Amino acid sequence: MATVVSQSELVRKAAEYINEQRNAHPTKDLHAILDEAGMRFNLTPLDQASLERIFSENK
């Protein structure tokens, strides 16, 4: 049986994933990491854009 996970929890997990990937692969393009996170955590375009803005500001 599948477990239902709230969208806010998915966004939080995606943010953790993005942070881990940026630390592990500092030369990897942020957009590629965001695309991977979007697919992995089933993010909406709005959620993905918000994460992009957050991580772009934290360079």
N, C-alpha and C positions, 0 to 999 in steps of 0.2 A: 504494500500500500504506500502511495506517495505521500510525502509530508508537504503541507502547504506552508510556504515561507512568504512573509509579508514583503512587499516591494521595498520598504525602507531597510529591511534586513539584507536584501539582495544588494542594494546600493552600498550599504556599509561593508559587506563582504567584497564587493567589487573595488571599493576604495582601498581596502587592505591589500587585495591582489595587485592593484596598480602600483601601490607603494612598494610592495615586495619585488615586483618585476623591474621597477625603475632602479631599485638598489642593486638587484642582481645583474641587470643588464643596462648600465648607465648610457651606453651609446645607442640603444634601441630607440626608435622613433616613438614618441608619445602617442601618436595617432594609431600606430600598430598595436600598442598595448591597450589603448582604449577600445579598439575594435575587438580584440580578443576578449576583453572583460565584458563588452556588450553582448557578445555571443554566449560566453560562458555563464553569465548571470542573468541573461534575458532582460537586459535593460531597455527602457524606452528611449527614444531619441532625445527626449528632454532630460532624462537622467544622465545619459551619456554626455550631452552638451554641458550639463552642470559640472560633472566630474572633470571634463576637459578644461573648463574655466578655472576650477579649483587648482588642478595640478599645473596648469600653465602659469598661474600666478605664483606658485611655490617653487619656481626654478631656482 
